[in-house]
Amino acid sequence: MALKIFISPSRYVQGPDALVQLGEQLEFLGIRNPLILASPSAKKAVGPAITEGLTRRSIRHVFIDFGGESTWKEIEKIRDACIQGGHDAIINCGGGKTLDAGRCAAAGAATNVMKVPPEVFPKFGAGVPCVNIPTVAATDGATSSASLVHREDGTLEAIMVSPTNPLMVLVDTTVIAKSPVRLLVSGMGDALATYFEAEMCYRTSSPPTSTRALSTRTARALARLCFDILMEYGVQARTEAESGVPGPGLEAVTEANVLLSGLGFQSGGLSAAHAVGNAFEHVSHAFAQRRYHGETVAFGTLVQLMLESREPVFLDRIFGFCKAVGLPITFEELTLRNVSDATLYTVADVASRDIQMRSMAGASRVPDEQGRFLDHRAIFDALKAADAYGRAFVAR
């Protein structure tokens, strides 16, 4: 029997005003002197509550500002500050890039799984526990041991995986309810991919890059639950977010976006949806407006469904969900107006070389002489087909 692995954070805390409990939670975990990484907006949103709570518990702490991009230079800055200050943990507050940089800086060893074979760094970060406090529910990265490292221009350079997941993830849904609605919707887009990618990895017996072992039934069940929650509560969650209320819909979708999608993708695996979504970064100049990760991944999910030749009744359900919550289903909604075939060929070519693409049915486990795991022409056709289906859906 093949080996199966499931990984997760040690502790997940979610609820309205959960930040009030931060000091108590850190005390329970034995953390007494954390370095707190925060983006400017996150520091403004949660800094006073964190300071009040930790001071009340006599927990020493120091804030450090996040520079805006998860680059090697930024990661080294945070790591050095942690070591020089003798800190016993790094707490990361903000969006996905803040969490990525802080998680990398906290890691001891790490492996770049974008390389074939993976590149191992025995000594990488500060070697201390990581605590994540996402201030938006825009991606599923908070629970993960994987971090994205970008170049200065924003393109993806490495996917670093540490041996352990965050010690704790704390989500204050009062903070989430006050964040931009578009970011919550983006998180739904990232979470939407979870079930389809995990099922594809299961069908093709493709090990997730984080575990390098087959997925468990638990991971598949969580991925399916993530999908079911989005279908049931997605529209309600958006309505509550528009009112700034952490109601039952927002609570459910936050759990889907942050916890279930995070566990589902890391222990279930990724596939074409993320390969295509990440490939859009390489043509960022073609977008009229900046797109968030979850928005491009959502469109990548539609492309994956085209590659899978899904039936129209099912496509209508997924396209309908995206339209209802505000996720893009056409190139125009992605702000790729009058996009050229040359640009789409670039997206298809980059996606075909992404290691996540090798889990697709019909893909090769090793790259061909051009570095591709799947025929880029098939991906190009699926991109065009997804847009065409979306335009027809909107016109009904």
PyMOL commands that set and color helices and strands:
alter all, ss='L'
color gray80, all
select helices_A, chain A and resi 18-29+40-56+72-84+96-106+173-178+181-203+217-242+248-268+272-286+293-307+312-325+341-353+355-359+376-395
alter helices_A, ss='H'
color red, helices_A
select strands_A, chain A and resi 11-15+34-38+62-65+89-94+110-112+119-121+130-134+146-150+156-161+168-172
alter strands_A, ss='S'
color yellow, strands_A
deselect
rebuild
show_as cartoon
